[in-house]
Amino acid sequence: MSVYVITGVSKGIGFEFLRQISEDQKNLVVGLVRDKATTEKKIATELGNRPNIHILYADLTKYASLKQAAADTTEIVGERGVDYLVANGALVPYLDTYGPIGALSDKPEEIEAVSSQLLQTNVVGNIHLFHLFLPLVLKGEIKKIITISTGVADLDLTNNCDVDIGALYAASKAAMNVIVAKFNVQYKKDGVLFLSISPGLVEVGRYADATPEEIQGLTGFMGKLVTYAPHFKGPITPEESVRHVRSTWEKASIEGGFGGAFISHFGDKQWV
């Protein structure tokens, strides 16, 4: 049996993590979400009765909620501890999803507001998450803390493929990659693997309401990815992404040189 704590399981990749991992009744999965009631309803509708799932309220921007979630998780898992802590929850802002950073030159207030939200959610919130759940991870057998990152935070991909979209989001994820490395430096001696993994380009319905102009920007990005990886056929499903990510984190170890690393869902620097 393995014990998992996963943030952001209400939808998208997070829900798929919950679905796949909880299929094995020997696994215990604690999901942290902002909307507990809606998530529990979705689980009941789509997954049925899975007694190995526990949903707790937590908000990455509210330290007290994370602290309470850690206390509640302790009550659930007891001395067993936590094997896998998966920092999946994140803010993906609409502001710079489709355009280059220069398009924001006349939006100073929006840049400041969104950047602040991104830092609080995608970086500071995860620092609190790690600090609060580390005692449980240290009790676990596997001792892996996984952060779901993004390939667009990679400098080589950005420069070599002229990836100009999502600048603020990418910056927040790049900052979190540094935090992951810093945690690795401190805790690898305790046997805790800290690792950032990009899930690939995943279709989670985010582009459904895009305008024609936004679709044009997205199409341009897709074209650059085809040049970078001729085998690329478009976004993958959450099911495929999670299957690859799980396979990658299972193979990764401190001894294998993965401590504090930033890698793709394939386990290397091939982002799509």
Residue pairs with C-beta under 8 A, 6 or more apart in sequence:
1 26
1 27
1 28
2 26
2 27
2 28
2 83
2 84
2 141
2 142
3 27
3 28
3 29
3 30
3 77
3 80
3 81
3 82
3 83
3 84
3 140
4 17
4 21
4 27
4 28
4 29
4 30
4 82
4 83
4 84
4 85
4 86
5 30
5 31
5 32
5 73
5 82
5 84
5 85
5 86
5 133
5 136
6 14
6 17
6 18
6 21
6 29
6 30
6 31
6 32
6 84
6 86
6 88
7 14
7 31
7 32
7 33
7 58
7 60
7 86
7 87
7 88
7 89
7 129
8 14
8 32
8 33
8 88
8 89
8 90
9 15
9 17
9 18
9 31
9 32
9 33
9 39
9 55
9 88
10 31
10 33
10 34
10 35
10 38
10 39
10 42
11 42
11 204
12 202
12 204
12 205
12 238
13 88
13 148
13 199
13 202
13 204
13 238
13 241
13 242
14 31
14 88
14 89
15 42
15 238
16 238
16 239
16 241
16 242
17 86
17 88
17 242
17 246
18 29
18 31
18 43
18 47
18 53
19 46
19 47
20 239
20 242
20 243
20 246
21 27
21 29
21 246
22 29
22 47
22 50
22 52
22 53
25 50
25 52
26 52
27 52
28 52
28 54
28 76
28 77
28 80
29 52
29 53
29 54
30 54
30 55
30 56
30 73
30 76
30 77
30 82
31 39
31 53
31 54
31 55
31 56
32 55
32 56
32 57
32 58
32 66
32 69
32 89
33 39
33 55
33 56
33 57
33 58
33 89
34 57
34 58
34 59
36 55
36 56
36 57
39 55
40 55
43 50
43 53
43 55
47 53
54 76
56 69
56 72
56 73
57 65
57 68
57 69
58 65
58 66
58 68
58 69
59 65
59 66
60 66
60 89
60 120
60 121
60 122
60 125
60 126
60 128
60 129
61 117
61 120
61 121
61 125
63 128
66 125
66 128
66 129
66 132
67 132
69 132
70 132
70 133
70 136
73 82
73 133
73 136
74 136
77 136
79 139
80 139
80 140
81 136
81 137
81 138
81 139
81 140
81 141
82 133
82 136
82 137
82 139
82 140
83 137
83 140
83 141
83 142
83 143
83 144
84 140
84 142
84 144
84 145
84 146
84 249
85 129
85 130
85 133
85 136
85 137
85 144
85 145
85 146
86 146
86 148
87 126
87 129
87 130
87 145
87 146
87 147
87 148
88 148
89 121
89 125
90 121
90 122
90 148
90 173
91 117
91 118
91 121
91 122
91 169
91 172
92 169
92 206
93 114
93 117
93 118
93 168
93 169
95 104
95 107
95 110
95 111
95 114
95 168
96 103
96 104
96 114
96 165
96 166
96 167
96 168
96 169
97 165
97 166
97 169
97 206
97 214
98 165
98 210
98 213
98 214
98 217
98 218
99 164
99 165
99 214
99 217
100 164
100 165
100 167
101 164
101 167
101 168
104 110
104 111
104 167
111 168
114 168
115 168
115 171
115 172
118 168
118 169
118 171
118 172
119 172
119 175
121 172
122 169
122 172
122 173
122 175
122 176
123 172
123 175
123 176
123 179
126 147
126 176
126 179
127 179
130 145
130 183
133 145
134 145
134 187
134 192
137 143
137 144
137 145
137 192
138 190
138 192
143 190
143 191
143 192
143 193
144 192
144 193
144 195
144 249
144 252
145 183
145 192
145 193
145 194
145 195
146 195
146 196
146 197
146 245
146 249
147 176
147 177
147 180
147 194
147 195
147 196
147 197
148 196
148 197
148 198
148 199
148 245
149 173
149 176
149 177
149 196
149 197
149 198
149 262
150 166
150 169
150 170
150 173
150 198
150 199
151 157
151 198
151 200
151 201
151 264
151 271
151 272
152 158
152 163
152 165
152 166
152 169
152 170
152 173
153 170
153 171
153 173
153 174
153 177
153 198
153 262
154 198
154 262
154 269
154 271
156 269
157 163
157 228
157 271
158 170
160 228
161 224
161 225
161 227
161 228
162 224
163 221
163 224
165 217
165 218
165 221
176 196
177 196
177 262
180 194
180 195
180 196
180 260
180 262
181 194
181 260
181 262
182 260
183 192
183 194
183 260
184 192
184 193
184 194
184 195
184 259
184 260
185 260
187 194
188 194
188 254
188 259
188 260
191 254
193 252
193 253
193 254
193 258
193 259
194 259
194 260
195 249
195 252
195 258
195 259
195 260
195 261
195 263
196 261
196 262
196 263
197 245
197 248
197 249
197 263
197 264
197 265
198 262
198 263
198 264
198 265
198 271
199 241
199 242
199 244
199 245
199 265
200 235
200 236
200 240
200 241
200 244
200 264
200 265
200 271
200 272
201 225
201 234
201 235
201 236
201 272
202 235
202 236
202 237
202 238
202 241
203 234
203 235
203 236
203 237
203 238
204 238
207 214
207 215
207 218
210 218
222 232
222 234
225 232
225 272
226 232
228 271
228 272
229 270
229 271
229 272
232 272
241 265
244 265
244 266
245 265
247 267
248 263
248 264
248 265
248 266
248 267
251 267
252 258
252 261
252 263
252 267
263 269
264 270
264 271
